Amino acid sequence: RTLSNFQLRFLLEEGTSYASTINSRPHNINDLMSLNRSEYLKIKDDTIYNSLGRGTAILENKPQLLAYMYAFGNMHFAKLKEAVNVLPKEIANYHMIDWGCGQGPASKVFIEEFGSKGMNSLTLVEPSECALKRASLHLLGDVNSITTICKDFDSLKISDFDGVQDNGVYVHLFSNIIDVELFSLNNLIKLVEESFIGENYFVIVSPKINTT
């Protein structure tokens, strides 16, 4: 796929052995989990796992990406599959925003369950550049239009979402991010209210990280 349909801000993992494997053929969720498991087992180390901060740390390197998917991927995918299926099946001509997208599990699950035929665009928001690039890699073959925004939530501006503010239909994905106490939830709510005027759907999945 060429990048002609992607925004200038588009970030993508390229030139790595992982990217070569993903680009060699389409990969569904099970394929991604199998690949991440096999790659992480080659380098498995408690230091890498502990650096994930129970899944709340902003990831900084590729070993952490593998460790995160190995440790938390199956749980995320299972929760997300259940969550997205409460949405009406007839949503069409919508923009999807994946908030704190990580490596793209929420968008991947949504697309596998609903397809992407009715999706006008996908916006990936994530403070970790390496995770954001990998999310784009995971979703490149599934979507015709992707914008990446590499910012933490408190740094976001209404102008970051130029191009999708058409008073239309929006699907918002929040996967394991709302109850991570690293940003102002009130500011995020205000941003969403001011940026997306129209019909909005929200899919929110919580890790309940403070529950023992």
C-alpha positions as CSV (number, residue, x, y, z in Angstrom):
1,R,0.0,0.0,0.0
2,T,1.3,3.5,-0.9
3,L,1.3,6.3,1.6
4,S,-0.7,8.6,-0.8
5,N,-3.9,8.2,1.4
6,F,-2.1,8.9,4.6
7,Q,-1.6,12.3,6.4
8,L,1.8,14.0,6.4
9,R,2.0,13.3,10.1
10,F,1.9,9.6,9.5
11,L,4.4,7.6,11.5
12,L,5.2,4.0,10.6
13,E,7.6,1.4,11.7
14,E,9.9,0.6,8.8
15,G,13.1,-1.3,8.1
16,T,12.9,-3.7,11.0
17,S,12.7,-7.5,10.9
18,Y,9.3,-7.2,12.7
19,A,8.1,-4.9,9.9
20,S,9.3,-7.3,7.3
21,T,7.4,-10.1,8.8
22,I,4.2,-8.1,9.1
23,N,4.5,-6.8,5.5
24,S,5.1,-10.3,4.1
25,R,1.4,-11.2,4.5
26,P,-1.8,-10.0,6.2
27,H,-1.8,-10.6,10.0
28,N,-4.9,-11.1,12.1
29,I,-5.0,-10.8,15.9
30,N,-4.0,-14.5,16.4
31,D,-1.1,-14.0,14.0
32,L,0.1,-10.9,15.9
33,M,-0.1,-12.6,19.3
34,S,1.9,-15.6,18.0
35,L,4.5,-13.4,16.4
36,N,5.0,-11.3,19.6
37,R,5.1,-14.4,21.8
38,S,7.8,-16.0,19.7
39,E,9.9,-12.8,19.4
40,Y,9.6,-12.0,23.1
41,L,10.6,-15.5,24.2
42,K,13.9,-15.0,22.5
43,I,14.7,-12.1,24.8
44,K,12.5,-12.8,27.8
45,D,13.8,-11.0,30.9
46,D,12.2,-9.8,34.2
47,T,13.9,-6.4,33.7
48,I,12.0,-5.8,30.5
49,Y,8.7,-6.9,32.1
50,N,9.2,-4.8,35.2
51,S,9.8,-1.7,33.1
52,L,6.2,-1.9,31.8
53,G,4.9,-0.6,35.1
54,R,2.0,-3.1,35.2
55,G,1.1,-1.9,31.7
56,T,0.9,1.9,32.5
57,A,4.4,3.0,31.4
58,I,5.0,4.9,28.2
59,L,7.0,2.4,26.2
60,E,10.4,3.5,24.9
61,N,11.8,0.5,22.9
62,K,10.9,-2.5,20.9
63,P,11.7,-5.1,23.6
64,Q,9.0,-3.4,25.7
65,L,6.6,-3.6,22.8
66,L,7.0,-7.3,22.6
67,A,6.8,-7.8,26.4
68,Y,3.6,-5.8,26.6
69,M,1.9,-7.8,23.9
70,Y,3.1,-11.0,25.5
71,A,2.0,-10.1,29.0
72,F,-1.2,-8.2,28.3
73,G,-2.2,-8.8,24.7
74,N,-4.6,-11.7,25.1
75,M,-6.5,-10.0,28.0
76,H,-6.8,-6.8,25.9
77,F,-8.1,-8.5,22.9
78,A,-10.7,-10.6,24.8
79,K,-12.1,-7.5,26.6
80,L,-12.1,-5.4,23.5
81,K,-13.9,-8.0,21.4
82,E,-16.7,-8.1,24.0
83,A,-16.8,-4.3,24.3
84,V,-17.1,-3.4,20.6
85,N,-19.9,-5.8,20.0
86,V,-22.3,-3.6,21.9
87,L,-22.1,-1.0,19.1
88,P,-24.8,-1.0,16.4
89,K,-23.8,-2.8,13.3
90,E,-25.2,-0.2,10.9
91,I,-22.7,2.6,11.7
92,A,-21.4,4.1,8.5
93,N,-19.4,7.0,7.2
94,Y,-17.6,7.5,10.5
95,H,-14.3,8.7,11.8
96,M,-12.6,6.5,14.4
97,I,-10.3,7.9,17.0
98,D,-8.2,5.4,19.0
99,W,-7.1,7.3,22.2
100,G,-3.9,6.0,23.8
101,C,-3.8,3.4,21.0
102,G,-0.6,1.6,22.1
103,Q,0.2,-0.9,19.4
104,G,-3.4,-0.7,18.0
105,P,-5.2,-3.6,19.6
106,A,-8.5,-1.7,19.9
107,S,-8.6,-0.7,16.3
108,K,-7.5,-4.1,15.2
109,V,-10.3,-5.8,17.1
110,F,-12.9,-3.3,15.9
111,I,-11.8,-3.8,12.2
112,E,-11.9,-7.6,12.6
113,E,-15.4,-7.5,14.0
114,F,-16.9,-4.8,11.8
115,G,-14.6,-4.4,8.9
116,S,-13.4,-0.9,7.7
117,K,-15.8,-0.3,4.8
118,G,-17.7,2.4,6.5
119,M,-14.7,4.1,8.1
120,N,-13.7,7.4,6.6
121,S,-10.5,7.8,8.6
122,L,-8.6,6.4,11.6
123,T,-6.8,8.7,14.0
124,L,-4.2,7.1,16.3
125,V,-3.3,9.0,19.4
126,E,-0.3,7.8,21.5
127,P,2.6,9.4,23.4
128,S,5.0,6.5,22.7
129,E,6.5,7.0,19.3
130,C,7.7,3.4,19.0
131,A,4.2,2.0,20.0
132,L,2.5,4.5,17.6
133,K,4.7,3.4,14.7
134,R,4.0,-0.2,15.4
135,A,0.2,0.5,15.6
136,S,0.4,2.0,12.1
137,L,2.3,-1.1,10.9
138,H,-0.4,-3.4,12.4
139,L,-3.2,-1.4,10.7
140,L,-1.7,-0.3,7.5
141,G,-3.3,-3.1,5.5
142,D,-6.7,-2.6,7.0
143,V,-7.5,1.1,6.6
144,N,-7.3,3.6,3.7
145,S,-6.7,6.7,5.8
146,I,-4.6,7.0,9.0
147,T,-3.4,10.0,10.9
148,T,-1.0,9.6,13.8
149,I,-0.7,12.0,16.7
150,C,2.3,11.4,18.9
151,K,1.3,13.4,22.0
152,D,0.2,12.8,25.6
153,F,-3.4,13.7,26.2
154,D,-2.6,17.0,28.1
155,S,-0.7,18.3,25.1
156,L,-3.5,17.7,22.6
157,K,-5.3,20.7,20.8
158,I,-8.5,20.9,18.8
159,S,-6.4,21.7,15.7
160,D,-4.7,18.2,16.0
161,F,-8.0,16.8,14.7
162,D,-8.4,19.0,11.6
163,G,-9.8,16.9,8.8
164,V,-12.2,14.8,10.8
165,Q,-14.3,17.6,12.4
166,D,-17.1,17.5,9.9
167,N,-20.2,17.2,12.2
168,G,-20.4,13.6,11.3
169,V,-20.2,10.3,13.1
170,Y,-17.3,9.4,15.4
171,V,-16.3,6.2,17.1
172,H,-14.0,6.7,20.1
173,L,-11.9,3.8,21.4
174,F,-10.4,4.0,24.9
175,S,-8.6,0.8,25.7
176,N,-7.0,0.6,29.2
177,I,-6.3,4.3,29.4
178,I,-9.1,6.2,31.1
179,D,-8.2,5.2,34.7
180,V,-4.4,5.6,34.1
181,E,-3.7,8.7,36.3
182,L,-1.2,10.4,34.0
183,F,-3.5,13.1,32.5
184,S,-6.4,15.4,33.3
185,L,-9.6,13.6,32.6
186,N,-11.6,16.8,32.8
187,N,-9.4,18.4,30.1
188,L,-9.8,15.4,27.9
189,I,-13.6,15.4,28.2
190,K,-13.6,19.1,27.3
191,L,-11.4,18.5,24.3
192,V,-13.7,15.7,23.0
193,E,-16.8,17.9,23.6
194,E,-15.4,20.8,21.7
195,S,-13.7,18.8,18.9
196,F,-16.4,16.3,17.8
197,I,-19.8,17.8,17.2
198,G,-22.2,15.2,15.9
199,E,-23.0,11.6,16.7
200,N,-20.5,10.0,19.0
201,Y,-20.0,6.4,20.1
202,F,-17.6,5.5,22.9
203,V,-16.0,2.1,23.6
204,I,-14.2,2.2,27.0
205,V,-12.3,-0.8,28.4
206,S,-10.7,-0.6,31.8
207,P,-7.8,-2.7,33.2
208,K,-9.0,-1.9,36.8
209,I,-5.3,-1.6,37.7
210,N,-6.0,-0.5,41.3
211,T,-8.1,-3.6,42.1
212,T,-6.2,-6.3,43.9
